[in-house]
Amino acid sequence: MGSVPDQETQDPRAPGPRGRALAGRAVEAVLDPSPAVMRRLALAGVICTAGIIATGAAVRLSESGLGCPDWPECTRSSLVAAHSAGDPMFHTWIEFGNRLVTVAITLIAVVVFVAAWRFRPGGRRRRDLVWLAAAQPAGIIAQALLGGIVVLTKLNPAMVSLHFLASIAVLAAAVALHVRCTEGQAPARPLVRTDLRLLAYGVLAAVALMLAAGTVVTGTGPLAGAGAVPRFHLPLAGATQFHADIGWLLGGLAVPLAVGLWLTHAPAPAVRLGWALLAMIGLQGAIGYTQYFTGLPAGLVWVHVCGSTLIWILALRLVFALRDRGSLTTVTEQPEAASRPGARPVLAREGDPPEPPGGLRPGSFVTGPGPR
């Protein structure tokens, strides 16, 4: 009797055909992204950058900034979370968890950059998108280096403030990428009156100033860290009042902006963003006064930080919504028509109906010399 050949056994840890197919489609989507995929990846960049701001705030407000007292290792004897003298272990896990989140977000930022590099609407690479996408991994690496300086200087308040504001700058680049990857490259055409655009820029500047002042307030008060952590040598009441004054200035700019957009029949997205921004500023003010008069509870301060991040995103989106650069375009592929002498491809706007099967869309190609 012949022996039965041994059947090849599959490693149970190896991905199955379905897993390999999904991985292949994911890689293809990044290396040859459609406009919809590019938008989703850019949105992922915005969410991740905002997320690292939230987790970083949680580290500081829980007094876990020195949970890992060394950098890039957690302690001098361990790369990962390990007990260190003078700090509870849960502080170590909070700080180390934030470092792990940073690693994951860096990988996502690299994916966004690769997709922007490979994205070719209209058959050409968009350099503006590449630069905006490159700012995300570069900014996160800079953030990691700043984070190391923060730890090695034992939470110097100036370095902590710079660390936060760098995250805000990276978030601005991520928001700009998400907006620009849906637009064309035509010169910006204003959609509202000049006074309203100036108000929008004023709101954006006031938000940036308010964020900077907020870092000073935190670096002055009890939530800067444990008792031995250095602080700004400023009166807390004065720093808080200055921060509140900027908030009132911001509200004073946001009210006429939102009302003006509504009364002048601005584009609907701009009007919605104006009302949303005004509502968030009002809510943020209420949270700010509540936290001050209730003794600065850390959880409420964390909500306040997250609210300021959302206000920054809304203010950026509103500025972009007040101008138009045309629609994103892609090149239609008609090799037969393109082979005609003097044929010029016409750019099809995203969302155009598909070509009829077996034929060309009327006007897809124009023969003869183009306009001079």
C-alpha positions as CSV (number, residue, x, y, z in Angstrom):
1,M,0.0,0.0,0.0
2,G,1.2,3.5,-0.9
3,S,1.8,5.9,1.8
4,V,-0.5,8.9,2.0
5,P,1.4,12.1,1.3
6,D,1.7,14.5,4.2
7,Q,-0.7,17.4,3.8
8,E,0.8,20.8,4.1
9,T,-0.4,22.4,7.2
10,Q,-1.0,26.2,7.3
11,D,0.4,28.3,10.2
12,P,-2.7,29.4,12.1
13,R,-1.0,32.7,12.8
14,A,-0.6,33.5,9.1
15,P,-3.3,35.7,7.6
16,G,-5.9,34.0,5.5
17,P,-6.8,34.8,1.9
18,R,-9.4,37.4,3.1
19,G,-6.8,39.1,5.3
20,R,-4.3,39.2,2.5
21,A,-6.8,40.7,0.2
22,L,-7.8,43.4,2.6
23,A,-4.1,44.2,3.2
24,G,-3.5,44.4,-0.5
25,R,-6.5,46.7,-1.0
26,A,-5.3,49.0,1.8
27,V,-1.8,49.2,0.4
28,E,-3.2,49.9,-3.1
29,A,-5.4,52.6,-1.6
30,V,-2.4,54.4,-0.1
31,L,-0.2,54.0,-3.2
32,D,-2.9,55.0,-5.6
33,P,-5.4,57.0,-3.6
34,S,-8.6,58.2,-5.1
35,P,-9.9,61.7,-4.0
36,A,-12.3,60.1,-1.5
37,V,-9.4,58.0,0.0
38,M,-7.2,61.0,0.2
39,R,-9.9,62.9,2.1
40,R,-10.4,60.1,4.6
41,L,-6.7,59.8,5.2
42,A,-6.3,63.6,5.7
43,L,-9.3,63.5,8.1
44,A,-7.5,60.7,10.0
45,G,-4.5,63.0,10.3
46,V,-6.7,65.7,11.8
47,I,-8.3,63.3,14.3
48,C,-5.0,61.8,15.4
49,T,-3.3,65.2,15.8
50,A,-6.2,66.4,17.9
51,G,-6.1,63.2,19.9
52,I,-2.4,63.5,20.8
53,I,-3.2,67.0,22.2
54,A,-5.9,65.5,24.3
55,T,-3.7,62.7,25.6
56,G,-0.8,65.1,26.3
57,A,-3.2,67.3,28.3
58,A,-4.3,64.2,30.3
59,V,-0.6,63.5,31.1
60,R,0.0,67.0,32.5
61,L,-3.3,67.4,34.3
62,S,-2.9,64.0,36.1
63,E,0.6,65.1,37.2
64,S,2.1,62.2,35.2
65,G,4.6,64.3,33.2
66,L,7.5,62.7,35.1
67,G,6.0,59.2,35.3
68,C,8.8,58.3,32.9
69,P,11.7,60.4,34.3
70,D,14.1,59.7,31.4
71,W,14.0,60.0,27.6
72,P,13.9,58.2,25.2
73,E,13.9,55.4,27.8
74,C,11.2,55.4,30.4
75,T,13.7,55.1,33.1
76,R,17.5,54.7,33.0
77,S,17.2,51.0,33.3
78,S,14.1,50.3,31.2
79,L,12.8,51.3,27.8
80,V,9.2,50.4,28.8
81,A,7.1,51.4,31.8
82,A,8.8,50.5,35.0
83,H,8.5,51.7,38.6
84,S,10.6,54.8,39.4
85,A,11.2,56.2,42.8
86,G,8.9,59.0,43.9
87,D,6.1,58.5,41.4
88,P,3.1,56.1,41.6
89,M,3.0,53.4,38.9
90,F,-0.2,54.6,37.4
91,H,1.6,57.9,36.5
92,T,4.2,55.9,34.7
93,W,1.6,54.0,32.7
94,I,-0.1,57.3,31.7
95,E,3.1,58.8,30.5
96,F,4.3,55.7,28.8
97,G,0.9,55.2,27.2
98,N,1.1,58.7,25.7
99,R,4.5,57.8,24.2
100,L,2.9,54.7,22.6
101,V,0.1,56.8,21.2
102,T,2.7,59.1,19.7
103,V,4.4,56.1,17.9
104,A,1.0,55.0,16.5
105,I,0.1,58.5,15.3
106,T,3.6,58.9,13.7
107,L,2.9,55.8,11.6
108,I,-0.5,57.2,10.5
109,A,1.2,60.5,9.6
110,V,3.7,58.6,7.4
111,V,0.8,56.9,5.7
112,V,-0.8,60.3,5.0
113,F,2.4,61.6,3.6
114,V,2.9,58.6,1.3
115,A,-0.7,59.0,0.0
116,A,-0.2,62.7,-0.6
117,W,3.0,62.0,-2.5
118,R,1.3,59.4,-4.7
119,F,-1.9,61.4,-5.1
120,R,-2.1,62.8,-8.7
121,P,-5.4,64.6,-9.4
122,G,-5.3,65.8,-13.0
123,G,-2.3,63.5,-13.6
124,R,0.1,65.7,-11.7
125,R,1.5,65.6,-8.1
126,R,0.2,68.4,-5.9
127,R,3.2,70.0,-4.3
128,D,1.0,72.0,-1.9
129,L,-0.5,68.8,-0.5
130,V,2.9,67.1,-0.2
131,W,4.3,69.9,1.9
132,L,1.2,70.0,4.1
133,A,1.4,66.2,4.6
134,A,5.1,66.3,5.2
135,A,4.5,68.7,8.1
136,Q,2.7,66.1,10.0
137,P,5.4,63.4,10.5
138,A,8.1,66.1,10.7
139,G,6.0,68.0,13.3
140,I,5.4,64.8,15.4
141,I,9.1,64.0,15.4
142,A,9.9,67.6,16.5
143,Q,7.2,67.1,19.1
144,A,8.9,63.9,20.4
145,L,12.2,65.8,20.7
146,L,10.5,68.7,22.5
147,G,8.9,66.1,24.8
148,G,12.3,64.7,25.6
149,I,13.5,68.2,26.5
150,V,10.4,68.7,28.6
151,V,11.2,65.6,30.6
152,L,14.9,66.3,31.0
153,T,14.2,69.8,32.2
154,K,11.8,68.4,34.7
155,L,8.7,70.0,33.1
156,N,10.1,73.5,32.5
157,P,6.8,75.5,32.0
158,A,8.2,77.4,28.9
159,M,9.2,74.1,27.2
160,V,5.8,72.6,28.1
161,S,4.0,75.6,26.5
162,L,6.2,75.3,23.4
163,H,5.4,71.6,23.3
164,F,1.7,72.3,23.3
165,L,1.8,75.2,20.7
166,A,3.9,73.0,18.3
167,S,1.0,70.5,18.4
168,I,-1.4,73.3,17.5
169,A,0.8,74.2,14.5
170,V,0.8,70.6,13.3
171,L,-3.0,70.5,13.7
172,A,-3.3,73.6,11.5
173,A,-1.3,71.8,8.8
174,A,-3.5,68.7,9.1
175,V,-6.7,70.8,8.8
176,A,-5.3,72.7,5.8
177,L,-4.4,69.4,4.1
178,H,-8.0,68.1,4.7
179,V,-9.4,71.2,3.1
180,R,-6.9,71.6,0.2
181,C,-7.1,68.0,-1.0
182,T,-10.8,68.7,-2.0
183,E,-9.9,71.9,-3.9
184,G,-8.4,72.8,-7.1
185,Q,-5.4,75.1,-7.6
186,A,-7.1,78.1,-9.0
187,P,-6.3,81.5,-7.4
188,A,-8.4,82.0,-4.3
189,R,-11.7,83.8,-5.1
190,P,-13.4,85.5,-2.1
191,L,-16.9,84.4,-1.4
192,V,-17.8,87.1,1.2
193,R,-17.1,90.8,1.8
194,T,-13.7,92.0,2.7
195,D,-14.8,93.1,6.2
196,L,-16.1,89.6,7.0
197,R,-12.9,88.0,5.8
198,L,-10.9,90.4,8.0
199,L,-13.1,89.5,11.0
200,A,-12.4,85.8,10.3
201,Y,-8.7,86.4,10.3
202,G,-9.1,88.4,13.6
203,V,-11.0,85.5,15.1
204,L,-8.2,83.1,14.1
205,A,-5.5,85.3,15.6
206,A,-7.5,85.7,18.8
207,V,-7.9,81.9,19.1
208,A,-4.1,81.5,18.7
209,L,-3.4,84.1,21.3
210,M,-6.0,82.5,23.7
211,L,-4.3,79.1,23.3
212,A,-0.9,80.6,24.1
213,A,-2.3,82.5,27.1
214,G,-3.9,79.3,28.3
215,T,-0.6,77.5,28.5
216,V,0.7,80.3,30.7
217,V,-2.3,80.0,33.0
218,T,-1.7,76.3,33.4
219,G,2.0,76.7,33.9
220,T,1.4,79.2,36.6
221,G,-1.3,77.4,38.6
222,P,-1.6,74.2,40.6
223,L,-2.1,72.0,37.6
224,A,1.4,72.6,36.2
225,G,2.5,69.4,37.9
226,A,3.4,68.1,41.3
227,G,4.6,70.4,44.0
228,A,8.3,70.4,43.0
229,V,7.6,71.1,39.3
230,P,8.8,74.6,38.2
231,R,6.1,77.2,37.4
232,F,5.9,80.6,35.8
233,H,6.5,83.3,38.4
234,L,3.3,85.2,37.7
235,P,0.2,86.0,39.8
236,L,-2.3,83.3,38.9
237,A,-5.2,85.8,39.2
238,G,-3.6,88.2,36.7
239,A,-2.7,85.5,34.2
240,T,-6.3,84.1,34.4
241,Q,-7.8,87.5,34.0
242,F,-5.7,88.1,30.9
243,H,-6.8,84.8,29.5
244,A,-10.4,85.7,30.1
245,D,-10.0,89.1,28.5
246,I,-8.8,87.4,25.3
247,G,-11.9,85.2,25.5
248,W,-14.2,88.2,25.7
249,L,-12.3,89.8,22.7
250,L,-12.8,86.5,20.8
251,G,-16.5,86.5,21.5
252,G,-16.7,90.2,20.5
253,L,-15.2,89.3,17.1
254,A,-17.2,86.0,16.6
255,V,-20.6,87.6,17.2
256,P,-20.5,90.1,14.3
257,L,-18.8,87.5,12.1
258,A,-21.5,84.9,12.6
259,V,-24.3,87.4,12.2
260,G,-22.7,89.1,9.3
261,L,-22.3,85.8,7.4
262,W,-26.0,85.1,8.0
263,L,-27.3,88.5,7.0
264,T,-25.2,88.7,3.8
265,H,-26.3,85.2,2.7
266,A,-22.8,83.8,2.7
267,P,-22.4,80.2,1.5
268,A,-24.2,77.7,3.7
269,P,-21.0,76.0,5.0
270,A,-19.6,79.3,6.1
271,V,-22.7,80.3,7.9
272,R,-22.9,76.9,9.7
273,L,-19.3,77.2,10.7
274,G,-19.8,80.7,12.0
275,W,-22.7,79.7,14.3
276,A,-20.9,76.5,15.4
277,L,-17.8,78.6,16.3
278,L,-19.8,81.1,18.2
279,A,-21.6,78.4,20.1
280,M,-18.3,76.7,21.1
281,I,-16.8,79.9,22.2
282,G,-19.8,80.5,24.5
283,L,-19.6,77.0,25.9
284,Q,-15.9,77.3,26.4
285,G,-16.4,80.5,28.3
286,A,-18.9,78.9,30.6
287,I,-16.6,75.9,31.2
288,G,-13.7,78.3,31.9
289,Y,-15.6,80.3,34.6
290,T,-16.9,77.1,36.1
291,Q,-13.5,75.6,36.5
292,Y,-12.1,78.8,38.0
293,F,-14.8,79.1,40.6
294,T,-14.8,75.4,41.5
295,G,-11.0,75.2,42.2
296,L,-9.7,74.0,38.9
297,P,-10.8,70.4,38.9
298,A,-8.4,68.5,36.5
299,G,-11.2,66.7,34.6
300,L,-13.0,70.0,33.8
301,V,-9.7,71.6,32.8
302,W,-9.1,68.7,30.4
303,V,-12.5,69.3,28.8
304,H,-11.6,73.0,28.5
305,V,-8.3,72.0,26.7
306,C,-10.3,69.7,24.3
307,G,-12.8,72.5,23.7
308,S,-10.0,75.0,22.8
309,T,-8.7,72.4,20.3
310,L,-12.1,72.1,18.6
311,I,-12.4,75.9,18.5
312,W,-9.0,76.1,16.7
313,I,-10.2,73.6,14.1
314,L,-13.5,75.5,13.5
315,A,-11.7,78.8,13.2
316,L,-9.3,77.3,10.6
317,R,-12.2,75.7,8.7
318,L,-14.1,79.0,8.7
319,V,-11.2,80.9,7.1
320,F,-11.0,78.3,4.4
321,A,-14.7,78.4,3.8
322,L,-14.7,82.1,2.9
323,R,-12.8,81.6,-0.4
324,D,-13.0,79.2,-3.4
325,R,-10.2,77.6,-5.4
326,G,-12.3,75.6,-7.8
327,S,-13.1,71.9,-7.7
328,L,-10.6,69.0,-7.7
329,T,-10.1,67.7,-11.2
330,T,-8.9,64.3,-12.6
331,V,-7.8,63.4,-16.1
332,T,-10.1,61.1,-18.0
333,E,-8.4,58.3,-19.7
334,Q,-9.2,57.9,-23.4
335,P,-6.2,56.4,-25.1
336,E,-7.7,56.2,-28.5
337,A,-8.7,59.8,-28.6
338,A,-5.4,60.9,-27.0
339,S,-3.5,59.3,-29.9
340,R,-5.0,61.7,-32.3
341,P,-2.6,64.4,-33.5
342,G,-3.1,67.5,-31.4
343,A,-5.6,66.0,-29.0
344,R,-5.9,67.7,-25.6
345,P,-7.3,65.9,-22.6
346,V,-10.1,67.8,-20.9
347,L,-10.0,67.7,-17.1
348,A,-13.2,66.1,-15.6
349,R,-14.4,67.4,-12.3
350,E,-14.7,64.9,-9.5
351,G,-18.3,63.7,-9.5
352,D,-18.8,63.9,-13.2
353,P,-21.0,61.1,-14.6
354,P,-19.0,58.1,-15.9
355,E,-18.3,57.7,-19.6
356,P,-20.7,55.8,-21.7
357,P,-19.5,52.2,-22.3
358,G,-17.7,51.8,-25.6
359,G,-17.6,55.5,-26.4
360,L,-16.4,58.9,-25.4
361,R,-18.1,61.5,-23.4
362,P,-19.0,64.4,-25.7
363,G,-16.3,67.0,-25.6
364,S,-13.8,64.7,-23.8
365,F,-11.1,65.5,-26.3
366,V,-10.6,68.5,-28.6
367,T,-8.6,68.0,-31.7
368,G,-6.5,70.7,-33.2
369,P,-4.3,73.3,-31.6
370,G,-5.2,74.5,-28.1
371,P,-5.6,78.0,-27.0
372,R,-2.5,80.1,-27.1
